[in-house]
Amino acid sequence: MRLRVEFTTEPFDLDEAPAHALVAREVIEAAELDAVDVGPFGNTAEGPADTVLTAVDALLRKTLDSGATRVSLQVNVIGEGER
């Protein structure tokens, strides 16, 4: 099974990326996921279910430890060839 995760961390700071946002980027980029897209208002990544779920666990723990007050995420099952 393949999963796609979409997430944001808050609070937002339009002038400078907060520590929790930088941590989120590091976690997702280190997870060896496919189709990673990191942006200022939302982030997506996809990959095998076990890899995505492990990354989501690390993402939640590390961003909350780094000052995030809210992490919004959505996880979808994606079919073969679906992007």
Secondary structure, DSSP 8 states (H G I E B T S, - for coil): -EEEEEEEEES--SSS--HHHHHHHHHHHHTT-EEEEE-SS-EEEEEEHHHHHHHHHHHHHHHHHTT-SEEEEEEEEE-TT--
